[in-house]
Amino acid sequence: MARPKGSADLLEDRRWRALTLLDTGLSLNEVARRMRSSASSVLRWRNARRRGGAEALRVRFSPGRPLKLERRSGGSW
């Protein structure tokens, strides 16, 4: 399942909502179904919270592939 589009705040909020549901006693599969994610994602978020607390649930920047072109002197590509 692909990562949903949205700001970092929206993605973090989604993780916290899923963990709140998990804390109420719902199963991993039920939380995943309600959040429209995979059970493995919910499990990963739960384990991350156990290991690193709130900081572990923050969305990390994904820089993507580095550029192959180098900037030439003179300001043009």
PyMOL Python script that loads the backbone (N, CA, C, O; Angstrom):
from pymol import cmd

cmd.read_pdbstr("""\
ATOM      1  N   MET A   1       0.846  -1.167   0.000  1.00  0.00           N
ATOM      2  CA  MET A   1       0.000   0.000   0.000  1.00  0.00           C
ATOM      3  C   MET A   1       0.894   1.234   0.000  1.00  0.00           C
ATOM      4  O   MET A   1       1.834   1.318   0.791  1.00  0.00           O
ATOM      5  N   ALA A   2       0.615   2.171  -0.862  1.00  0.00           N
ATOM      6  CA  ALA A   2       1.448   3.368  -0.992  1.00  0.00           C
ATOM      7  C   ALA A   2       1.189   4.335   0.159  1.00  0.00           C
ATOM      8  O   ALA A   2       0.104   4.375   0.739  1.00  0.00           O
ATOM      9  N   ARG A   3       2.203   5.094   0.460  1.00  0.00           N
ATOM     10  CA  ARG A   3       2.084   6.112   1.494  1.00  0.00           C
ATOM     11  C   ARG A   3       1.079   7.166   1.029  1.00  0.00           C
ATOM     12  O   ARG A   3       1.154   7.622  -0.112  1.00  0.00           O
ATOM     13  N   PRO A   4       0.139   7.559   1.894  1.00  0.00           N
ATOM     14  CA  PRO A   4      -0.860   8.546   1.465  1.00  0.00           C
ATOM     15  C   PRO A   4      -0.234   9.920   1.268  1.00  0.00           C
ATOM     16  O   PRO A   4       0.771  10.255   1.896  1.00  0.00           O
ATOM     17  N   LYS A   5      -0.833  10.700   0.401  1.00  0.00           N
ATOM     18  CA  LYS A   5      -0.373  12.063   0.164  1.00  0.00           C
ATOM     19  C   LYS A   5      -0.819  12.927   1.330  1.00  0.00           C
ATOM     20  O   LYS A   5      -1.845  12.668   1.959  1.00  0.00           O
ATOM     21  N   GLY A   6      -0.044  13.940   1.603  1.00  0.00           N
ATOM     22  CA  GLY A   6      -0.421  14.876   2.651  1.00  0.00           C
ATOM     23  C   GLY A   6       0.801  15.458   3.314  1.00  0.00           C
ATOM     24  O   GLY A   6       1.925  14.999   3.112  1.00  0.00           O
ATOM     25  N   SER A   7       0.559  16.472   4.103  1.00  0.00           N
ATOM     26  CA  SER A   7       1.661  17.116   4.800  1.00  0.00           C
ATOM     27  C   SER A   7       2.182  16.198   5.900  1.00  0.00           C
ATOM     28  O   SER A   7       1.538  15.215   6.266  1.00  0.00           O
ATOM     29  N   ALA A   8       3.343  16.532   6.410  1.00  0.00           N
ATOM     30  CA  ALA A   8       3.921  15.753   7.504  1.00  0.00           C
ATOM     31  C   ALA A   8       2.985  15.751   8.708  1.00  0.00           C
ATOM     32  O   ALA A   8       2.842  14.735   9.389  1.00  0.00           O
ATOM     33  N   ASP A   9       2.349  16.895   8.969  1.00  0.00           N
ATOM     34  CA  ASP A   9       1.422  16.976  10.103  1.00  0.00           C
ATOM     35  C   ASP A   9       0.247  16.011   9.934  1.00  0.00           C
ATOM     36  O   ASP A   9      -0.170  15.362  10.893  1.00  0.00           O
ATOM     37  N   LEU A  10      -0.282  15.920   8.720  1.00  0.00           N
ATOM     38  CA  LEU A  10      -1.403  15.010   8.480  1.00  0.00           C
ATOM     39  C   LEU A  10      -0.986  13.553   8.656  1.00  0.00           C
ATOM     40  O   LEU A  10      -1.736  12.751   9.213  1.00  0.00           O
ATOM     41  N   LEU A  11       0.204  13.215   8.183  1.00  0.00           N
ATOM     42  CA  LEU A  11       0.678  11.838   8.305  1.00  0.00           C
ATOM     43  C   LEU A  11       0.949  11.478   9.761  1.00  0.00           C
ATOM     44  O   LEU A  11       0.628  10.374  10.203  1.00  0.00           O
ATOM     45  N   GLU A  12       1.540  12.411  10.507  1.00  0.00           N
ATOM     46  CA  GLU A  12       1.795  12.158  11.933  1.00  0.00           C
ATOM     47  C   GLU A  12       0.486  12.024  12.698  1.00  0.00           C
ATOM     48  O   GLU A  12       0.355  11.171  13.575  1.00  0.00           O
ATOM     49  N   ASP A  13      -0.479  12.869  12.361  1.00  0.00           N
ATOM     50  CA  ASP A  13      -1.789  12.800  13.007  1.00  0.00           C
ATOM     51  C   ASP A  13      -2.441  11.454  12.740  1.00  0.00           C
ATOM     52  O   ASP A  13      -3.076  10.884  13.627  1.00  0.00           O
ATOM     53  N   ARG A  14      -2.292  10.950  11.545  1.00  0.00           N
ATOM     54  CA  ARG A  14      -2.847   9.633  11.185  1.00  0.00           C
ATOM     55  C   ARG A  14      -2.223   8.529  12.043  1.00  0.00           C
ATOM     56  O   ARG A  14      -2.917   7.623  12.503  1.00  0.00           O
ATOM     57  N   ARG A  15      -0.928   8.615  12.248  1.00  0.00           N
ATOM     58  CA  ARG A  15      -0.236   7.618  13.086  1.00  0.00           C
ATOM     59  C   ARG A  15      -0.739   7.668  14.523  1.00  0.00           C
ATOM     60  O   ARG A  15      -0.988   6.634  15.143  1.00  0.00           O
ATOM     61  N   TRP A  16      -0.887   8.889  15.044  1.00  0.00           N
ATOM     62  CA  TRP A  16      -1.368   9.034  16.427  1.00  0.00           C
ATOM     63  C   TRP A  16      -2.805   8.554  16.572  1.00  0.00           C
ATOM     64  O   TRP A  16      -3.144   7.938  17.582  1.00  0.00           O
ATOM     65  N   ARG A  17      -3.660   8.822  15.583  1.00  0.00           N
ATOM     66  CA  ARG A  17      -5.039   8.335  15.640  1.00  0.00           C
ATOM     67  C   ARG A  17      -5.066   6.813  15.627  1.00  0.00           C
ATOM     68  O   ARG A  17      -5.857   6.200  16.344  1.00  0.00           O
ATOM     69  N   ALA A  18      -4.205   6.200  14.815  1.00  0.00           N
ATOM     70  CA  ALA A  18      -4.147   4.741  14.762  1.00  0.00           C
ATOM     71  C   ALA A  18      -3.701   4.172  16.109  1.00  0.00           C
ATOM     72  O   ALA A  18      -4.256   3.175  16.572  1.00  0.00           O
ATOM     73  N   LEU A  19      -2.717   4.788  16.734  1.00  0.00           N
ATOM     74  CA  LEU A  19      -2.228   4.288  18.014  1.00  0.00           C
ATOM     75  C   LEU A  19      -3.245   4.507  19.124  1.00  0.00           C
ATOM     76  O   LEU A  19      -3.322   3.715  20.063  1.00  0.00           O
ATOM     77  N   THR A  20      -4.026   5.579  19.022  1.00  0.00           N
ATOM     78  CA  THR A  20      -5.090   5.801  19.997  1.00  0.00           C
ATOM     79  C   THR A  20      -6.128   4.693  19.895  1.00  0.00           C
ATOM     80  O   THR A  20      -6.590   4.179  20.914  1.00  0.00           O
ATOM     81  N   LEU A  21      -6.497   4.323  18.678  1.00  0.00           N
ATOM     82  CA  LEU A  21      -7.425   3.206  18.483  1.00  0.00           C
ATOM     83  C   LEU A  21      -6.837   1.904  19.023  1.00  0.00           C
ATOM     84  O   LEU A  21      -7.541   1.104  19.639  1.00  0.00           O
ATOM     85  N   LEU A  22      -5.557   1.700  18.789  1.00  0.00           N
ATOM     86  CA  LEU A  22      -4.890   0.491  19.278  1.00  0.00           C
ATOM     87  C   LEU A  22      -4.905   0.455  20.805  1.00  0.00           C
ATOM     88  O   LEU A  22      -5.080  -0.606  21.405  1.00  0.00           O
ATOM     89  N   ASP A  23      -4.722   1.608  21.422  1.00  0.00           N
ATOM     90  CA  ASP A  23      -4.719   1.693  22.886  1.00  0.00           C
ATOM     91  C   ASP A  23      -6.088   1.403  23.487  1.00  0.00           C
ATOM     92  O   ASP A  23      -6.184   1.026  24.655  1.00  0.00           O
ATOM     93  N   THR A  24      -7.149   1.574  22.699  1.00  0.00           N
ATOM     94  CA  THR A  24      -8.492   1.278  23.210  1.00  0.00           C
ATOM     95  C   THR A  24      -8.784  -0.216  23.223  1.00  0.00           C
ATOM     96  O   THR A  24      -9.813  -0.649  23.742  1.00  0.00           O
ATOM     97  N   GLY A  25      -7.877  -1.000  22.650  1.00  0.00           N
ATOM     98  CA  GLY A  25      -8.050  -2.446  22.687  1.00  0.00           C
ATOM     99  C   GLY A  25      -8.395  -3.075  21.355  1.00  0.00           C
ATOM    100  O   GLY A  25      -8.581  -4.289  21.277  1.00  0.00           O
ATOM    101  N   LEU A  26      -8.485  -2.276  20.305  1.00  0.00           N
ATOM    102  CA  LEU A  26      -8.759  -2.841  18.986  1.00  0.00           C
ATOM    103  C   LEU A  26      -7.547  -3.622  18.487  1.00  0.00           C
ATOM    104  O   LEU A  26      -6.412  -3.336  18.867  1.00  0.00           O
ATOM    105  N   SER A  27      -7.799  -4.596  17.645  1.00  0.00           N
ATOM    106  CA  SER A  27      -6.705  -5.405  17.092  1.00  0.00           C
ATOM    107  C   SER A  27      -5.949  -4.613  16.023  1.00  0.00           C
ATOM    108  O   SER A  27      -6.441  -3.611  15.504  1.00  0.00           O
ATOM    109  N   LEU A  28      -4.752  -5.085  15.710  1.00  0.00           N
ATOM    110  CA  LEU A  28      -3.956  -4.468  14.653  1.00  0.00           C
ATOM    111  C   LEU A  28      -4.735  -4.437  13.339  1.00  0.00           C
ATOM    112  O   LEU A  28      -4.743  -3.426  12.637  1.00  0.00           O
ATOM    113  N   ASN A  29      -5.381  -5.542  13.017  1.00  0.00           N
ATOM    114  CA  ASN A  29      -6.132  -5.625  11.759  1.00  0.00           C
ATOM    115  C   ASN A  29      -7.312  -4.664  11.737  1.00  0.00           C
ATOM    116  O   ASN A  29      -7.592  -4.055  10.705  1.00  0.00           O
ATOM    117  N   GLU A  30      -8.004  -4.520  12.858  1.00  0.00           N
ATOM    118  CA  GLU A  30      -9.149  -3.614  12.908  1.00  0.00           C
ATOM    119  C   GLU A  30      -8.695  -2.161  12.796  1.00  0.00           C
ATOM    120  O   GLU A  30      -9.321  -1.365  12.095  1.00  0.00           O
ATOM    121  N   VAL A  31      -7.622  -1.821  13.476  1.00  0.00           N
ATOM    122  CA  VAL A  31      -7.087  -0.459  13.378  1.00  0.00           C
ATOM    123  C   VAL A  31      -6.651  -0.184  11.942  1.00  0.00           C
ATOM    124  O   VAL A  31      -6.942   0.881  11.397  1.00  0.00           O
ATOM    125  N   ALA A  32      -5.966  -1.123  11.339  1.00  0.00           N
ATOM    126  CA  ALA A  32      -5.511  -0.954   9.958  1.00  0.00           C
ATOM    127  C   ALA A  32      -6.693  -0.766   9.013  1.00  0.00           C
ATOM    128  O   ALA A  32      -6.645   0.076   8.117  1.00  0.00           O
ATOM    129  N   ARG A  33      -7.746  -1.539   9.210  1.00  0.00           N
ATOM    130  CA  ARG A  33      -8.927  -1.415   8.364  1.00  0.00           C
ATOM    131  C   ARG A  33      -9.552  -0.031   8.515  1.00  0.00           C
ATOM    132  O   ARG A  33      -9.912   0.597   7.520  1.00  0.00           O
ATOM    133  N   ARG A  34      -9.684   0.442   9.741  1.00  0.00           N
ATOM    134  CA  ARG A  34     -10.295   1.753   9.982  1.00  0.00           C
ATOM    135  C   ARG A  34      -9.442   2.902   9.446  1.00  0.00           C
ATOM    136  O   ARG A  34      -9.971   3.915   8.988  1.00  0.00           O
ATOM    137  N   MET A  35      -8.130   2.738   9.507  1.00  0.00           N
ATOM    138  CA  MET A  35      -7.226   3.797   9.058  1.00  0.00           C
ATOM    139  C   MET A  35      -6.872   3.650   7.578  1.00  0.00           C
ATOM    140  O   MET A  35      -6.174   4.495   7.017  1.00  0.00           O
ATOM    141  N   ARG A  36      -7.354   2.580   6.950  1.00  0.00           N
ATOM    142  CA  ARG A  36      -7.029   2.280   5.552  1.00  0.00           C
ATOM    143  C   ARG A  36      -5.523   2.188   5.332  1.00  0.00           C
ATOM    144  O   ARG A  36      -4.962   2.790   4.416  1.00  0.00           O
ATOM    145  N   SER A  37      -4.904   1.422   6.195  1.00  0.00           N
ATOM    146  CA  SER A  37      -3.465   1.161   6.082  1.00  0.00           C
ATOM    147  C   SER A  37      -3.267  -0.343   6.271  1.00  0.00           C
ATOM    148  O   SER A  37      -4.232  -1.094   6.415  1.00  0.00           O
ATOM    149  N   SER A  38      -2.029  -0.761   6.268  1.00  0.00           N
ATOM    150  CA  SER A  38      -1.756  -2.183   6.480  1.00  0.00           C
ATOM    151  C   SER A  38      -1.492  -2.436   7.965  1.00  0.00           C
ATOM    152  O   SER A  38      -1.063  -1.546   8.699  1.00  0.00           O
ATOM    153  N   ALA A  39      -1.756  -3.660   8.383  1.00  0.00           N
ATOM    154  CA  ALA A  39      -1.499  -4.034   9.773  1.00  0.00           C
ATOM    155  C   ALA A  39      -0.006  -3.907  10.089  1.00  0.00           C
ATOM    156  O   ALA A  39       0.369  -3.575  11.214  1.00  0.00           O
ATOM    157  N   SER A  40       0.842  -4.173   9.091  1.00  0.00           N
ATOM    158  CA  SER A  40       2.287  -4.061   9.333  1.00  0.00           C
ATOM    159  C   SER A  40       2.688  -2.606   9.601  1.00  0.00           C
ATOM    160  O   SER A  40       3.617  -2.356  10.368  1.00  0.00           O
ATOM    161  N   SER A  41       2.001  -1.653   8.980  1.00  0.00           N
ATOM    162  CA  SER A  41       2.282  -0.243   9.263  1.00  0.00           C
ATOM    163  C   SER A  41       1.892   0.106  10.691  1.00  0.00           C
ATOM    164  O   SER A  41       2.644   0.773  11.401  1.00  0.00           O
ATOM    165  N   VAL A  42       0.722  -0.344  11.106  1.00  0.00           N
ATOM    166  CA  VAL A  42       0.276  -0.082  12.480  1.00  0.00           C
ATOM    167  C   VAL A  42       1.249  -0.709  13.466  1.00  0.00           C
ATOM    168  O   VAL A  42       1.592  -0.093  14.474  1.00  0.00           O
ATOM    169  N   LEU A  43       1.692  -1.914  13.190  1.00  0.00           N
ATOM    170  CA  LEU A  43       2.665  -2.585  14.045  1.00  0.00           C
ATOM    171  C   LEU A  43       3.976  -1.801  14.091  1.00  0.00           C
ATOM    172  O   LEU A  43       4.568  -1.649  15.159  1.00  0.00           O
ATOM    173  N   ARG A  44       4.431  -1.306  12.951  1.00  0.00           N
ATOM    174  CA  ARG A  44       5.665  -0.514  12.891  1.00  0.00           C
ATOM    175  C   ARG A  44       5.525   0.772  13.702  1.00  0.00           C
ATOM    176  O   ARG A  44       6.453   1.157  14.414  1.00  0.00           O
ATOM    177  N   TRP A  45       4.370   1.441  13.601  1.00  0.00           N
ATOM    178  CA  TRP A  45       4.147   2.667  14.371  1.00  0.00           C
ATOM    179  C   TRP A  45       4.121   2.373  15.867  1.00  0.00           C
ATOM    180  O   TRP A  45       4.671   3.132  16.665  1.00  0.00           O
ATOM    181  N   ARG A  46       3.472   1.255  16.245  1.00  0.00           N
ATOM    182  CA  ARG A  46       3.417   0.878  17.662  1.00  0.00           C
ATOM    183  C   ARG A  46       4.817   0.609  18.202  1.00  0.00           C
ATOM    184  O   ARG A  46       5.172   1.074  19.285  1.00  0.00           O
ATOM    185  N   ASN A  47       5.606  -0.138  17.447  1.00  0.00           N
ATOM    186  CA  ASN A  47       6.961  -0.461  17.890  1.00  0.00           C
ATOM    187  C   ASN A  47       7.848   0.782  17.938  1.00  0.00           C
ATOM    188  O   ASN A  47       8.687   0.919  18.829  1.00  0.00           O
ATOM    189  N   ALA A  48       7.660   1.678  16.985  1.00  0.00           N
ATOM    190  CA  ALA A  48       8.442   2.914  16.979  1.00  0.00           C
ATOM    191  C   ALA A  48       8.119   3.750  18.210  1.00  0.00           C
ATOM    192  O   ALA A  48       9.020   4.315  18.830  1.00  0.00           O
ATOM    193  N   ARG A  49       6.844   3.832  18.567  1.00  0.00           N
ATOM    194  CA  ARG A  49       6.462   4.593  19.763  1.00  0.00           C
ATOM    195  C   ARG A  49       7.059   3.974  21.014  1.00  0.00           C
ATOM    196  O   ARG A  49       7.491   4.691  21.917  1.00  0.00           O
ATOM    197  N   ARG A  50       7.088   2.656  21.076  1.00  0.00           N
ATOM    198  CA  ARG A  50       7.675   1.975  22.244  1.00  0.00           C
ATOM    199  C   ARG A  50       9.168   2.261  22.355  1.00  0.00           C
ATOM    200  O   ARG A  50       9.688   2.459  23.453  1.00  0.00           O
ATOM    201  N   ARG A  51       9.851   2.281  21.219  1.00  0.00           N
ATOM    202  CA  ARG A  51      11.303   2.501  21.229  1.00  0.00           C
ATOM    203  C   ARG A  51      11.688   3.956  21.417  1.00  0.00           C
ATOM    204  O   ARG A  51      12.595   4.267  22.190  1.00  0.00           O
ATOM    205  N   GLY A  52      10.997   4.861  20.707  1.00  0.00           N
ATOM    206  CA  GLY A  52      11.464   6.232  20.694  1.00  0.00           C
ATOM    207  C   GLY A  52      10.454   7.294  21.053  1.00  0.00           C
ATOM    208  O   GLY A  52      10.753   8.483  20.944  1.00  0.00           O
ATOM    209  N   GLY A  53       9.270   6.907  21.477  1.00  0.00           N
ATOM    210  CA  GLY A  53       8.263   7.883  21.864  1.00  0.00           C
ATOM    211  C   GLY A  53       7.757   8.697  20.683  1.00  0.00           C
ATOM    212  O   GLY A  53       7.763   8.242  19.540  1.00  0.00           O
ATOM    213  N   ALA A  54       7.319   9.915  20.991  1.00  0.00           N
ATOM    214  CA  ALA A  54       6.709  10.776  19.974  1.00  0.00           C
ATOM    215  C   ALA A  54       7.676  11.102  18.847  1.00  0.00           C
ATOM    216  O   ALA A  54       7.261  11.202  17.692  1.00  0.00           O
ATOM    217  N   GLU A  55       8.940  11.266  19.153  1.00  0.00           N
ATOM    218  CA  GLU A  55       9.934  11.620  18.132  1.00  0.00           C
ATOM    219  C   GLU A  55      10.036  10.535  17.059  1.00  0.00           C
ATOM    220  O   GLU A  55      10.287  10.834  15.892  1.00  0.00           O
ATOM    221  N   ALA A  56       9.842   9.286  17.453  1.00  0.00           N
ATOM    222  CA  ALA A  56       9.953   8.175  16.509  1.00  0.00           C
ATOM    223  C   ALA A  56       8.795   8.152  15.505  1.00  0.00           C
ATOM    224  O   ALA A  56       8.897   7.503  14.464  1.00  0.00           O
ATOM    225  N   LEU A  57       7.710   8.846  15.802  1.00  0.00           N
ATOM    226  CA  LEU A  57       6.556   8.863  14.902  1.00  0.00           C
ATOM    227  C   LEU A  57       6.579  10.032  13.934  1.00  0.00           C
ATOM    228  O   LEU A  57       5.693  10.159  13.089  1.00  0.00           O
ATOM    229  N   ARG A  58       7.574  10.877  14.050  1.00  0.00           N
ATOM    230  CA  ARG A  58       7.662  12.029  13.155  1.00  0.00           C
ATOM    231  C   ARG A  58       7.975  11.571  11.731  1.00  0.00           C
ATOM    232  O   ARG A  58       8.668  10.575  11.525  1.00  0.00           O
ATOM    233  N   VAL A  59       7.467  12.295  10.775  1.00  0.00           N
ATOM    234  CA  VAL A  59       7.721  11.998   9.368  1.00  0.00           C
ATOM    235  C   VAL A  59       9.107  12.502   9.015  1.00  0.00           C
ATOM    236  O   VAL A  59       9.450  13.652   9.289  1.00  0.00           O
ATOM    237  N   ARG A  60       9.893  11.642   8.410  1.00  0.00           N
ATOM    238  CA  ARG A  60      11.250  12.025   8.005  1.00  0.00           C
ATOM    239  C   ARG A  60      11.247  12.446   6.539  1.00  0.00           C
ATOM    240  O   ARG A  60      10.518  11.897   5.713  1.00  0.00           O
ATOM    241  N   PHE A  61      12.064  13.410   6.251  1.00  0.00           N
ATOM    242  CA  PHE A  61      12.197  13.909   4.882  1.00  0.00           C
ATOM    243  C   PHE A  61      12.818  12.833   4.009  1.00  0.00           C
ATOM    244  O   PHE A  61      13.784  12.181   4.407  1.00  0.00           O
ATOM    245  N   SER A  62      12.266  12.651   2.827  1.00  0.00           N
ATOM    246  CA  SER A  62      12.797  11.703   1.858  1.00  0.00           C
ATOM    247  C   SER A  62      13.343  12.494   0.679  1.00  0.00           C
ATOM    248  O   SER A  62      12.563  13.005  -0.125  1.00  0.00           O
ATOM    249  N   PRO A  63      14.665  12.609   0.554  1.00  0.00           N
ATOM    250  CA  PRO A  63      15.232  13.506  -0.443  1.00  0.00           C
ATOM    251  C   PRO A  63      15.084  13.036  -1.882  1.00  0.00           C
ATOM    252  O   PRO A  63      15.180  13.846  -2.804  1.00  0.00           O
ATOM    253  N   GLY A  64      14.854  11.761  -2.089  1.00  0.00           N
ATOM    254  CA  GLY A  64      14.752  11.267  -3.461  1.00  0.00           C
ATOM    255  C   GLY A  64      16.117  11.046  -4.086  1.00  0.00           C
ATOM    256  O   GLY A  64      17.148  11.104  -3.416  1.00  0.00           O
ATOM    257  N   ARG A  65      16.099  10.798  -5.349  1.00  0.00           N
ATOM    258  CA  ARG A  65      17.324  10.515  -6.078  1.00  0.00           C
ATOM    259  C   ARG A  65      18.129  11.800  -6.287  1.00  0.00           C
ATOM    260  O   ARG A  65      17.557  12.841  -6.613  1.00  0.00           O
ATOM    261  N   PRO A  66      19.452  11.735  -6.103  1.00  0.00           N
ATOM    262  CA  PRO A  66      20.262  12.932  -6.326  1.00  0.00           C
ATOM    263  C   PRO A  66      20.297  13.320  -7.802  1.00  0.00           C
ATOM    264  O   PRO A  66      20.170  12.467  -8.680  1.00  0.00           O
ATOM    265  N   LEU A  67      20.469  14.596  -8.063  1.00  0.00           N
ATOM    266  CA  LEU A  67      20.568  15.075  -9.438  1.00  0.00           C
ATOM    267  C   LEU A  67      21.843  14.564 -10.090  1.00  0.00           C
ATOM    268  O   LEU A  67      22.876  14.444  -9.431  1.00  0.00           O
ATOM    269  N   LYS A  68      21.773  14.267 -11.373  1.00  0.00           N
ATOM    270  CA  LYS A  68      22.960  13.828 -12.103  1.00  0.00           C
ATOM    271  C   LYS A  68      23.679  15.010 -12.742  1.00  0.00           C
ATOM    272  O   LYS A  68      24.887  14.955 -12.975  1.00  0.00           O
ATOM    273  N   LEU A  69      22.944  16.068 -13.021  1.00  0.00           N
ATOM    274  CA  LEU A  69      23.537  17.237 -13.652  1.00  0.00           C
ATOM    275  C   LEU A  69      24.273  18.080 -12.622  1.00  0.00           C
ATOM    276  O   LEU A  69      23.860  18.175 -11.466  1.00  0.00           O
ATOM    277  N   GLU A  70      25.341  18.675 -13.047  1.00  0.00           N
ATOM    278  CA  GLU A  70      26.076  19.589 -12.176  1.00  0.00           C
ATOM    279  C   GLU A  70      25.912  20.996 -12.719  1.00  0.00           C
ATOM    280  O   GLU A  70      25.845  21.208 -13.930  1.00  0.00           O
ATOM    281  N   ARG A  71      25.849  21.934 -11.823  1.00  0.00           N
ATOM    282  CA  ARG A  71      25.693  23.322 -12.229  1.00  0.00           C
ATOM    283  C   ARG A  71      27.000  23.815 -12.847  1.00  0.00           C
ATOM    284  O   ARG A  71      28.077  23.641 -12.276  1.00  0.00           O
ATOM    285  N   ARG A  72      26.885  24.428 -14.018  1.00  0.00           N
ATOM    286  CA  ARG A  72      28.062  24.978 -14.708  1.00  0.00           C
ATOM    287  C   ARG A  72      28.308  26.392 -14.239  1.00  0.00           C
ATOM    288  O   ARG A  72      27.383  27.078 -13.804  1.00  0.00           O
ATOM    289  N   SER A  73      29.527  26.825 -14.321  1.00  0.00           N
ATOM    290  CA  SER A  73      29.794  28.212 -14.010  1.00  0.00           C
ATOM    291  C   SER A  73      29.118  29.070 -15.056  1.00  0.00           C
ATOM    292  O   SER A  73      29.167  28.744 -16.242  1.00  0.00           O
ATOM    293  N   GLY A  74      28.508  30.125 -14.661  1.00  0.00           N
ATOM    294  CA  GLY A  74      27.768  30.966 -15.581  1.00  0.00           C
ATOM    295  C   GLY A  74      26.273  30.866 -15.326  1.00  0.00           C
ATOM    296  O   GLY A  74      25.494  31.596 -15.940  1.00  0.00           O
ATOM    297  N   GLY A  75      25.857  29.978 -14.432  1.00  0.00           N
ATOM    298  CA  GLY A  75      24.469  29.921 -14.008  1.00  0.00           C
ATOM    299  C   GLY A  75      23.529  29.145 -14.892  1.00  0.00           C
ATOM    300  O   GLY A  75      22.338  29.105 -14.583  1.00  0.00           O
ATOM    301  N   SER A  76      23.967  28.524 -15.965  1.00  0.00           N
ATOM    302  CA  SER A  76      23.047  27.749 -16.790  1.00  0.00           C
ATOM    303  C   SER A  76      23.308  26.256 -16.577  1.00  0.00           C
ATOM    304  O   SER A  76      24.356  25.861 -16.065  1.00  0.00           O
ATOM    305  N   TRP A  77      22.361  25.462 -16.968  1.00  0.00           N
ATOM    306  CA  TRP A  77      22.496  24.009 -16.805  1.00  0.00           C
ATOM    307  C   TRP A  77      23.101  23.422 -18.019  1.00  0.00           C
ATOM    308  O   TRP A  77      23.300  22.209 -18.085  1.00  0.00           O
TER     309      TRP A  77
END
""", "prot")
cmd.dss("prot")
cmd.show_as("cartoon", "prot")
cmd.util.cbc("prot")
cmd.orient("prot")
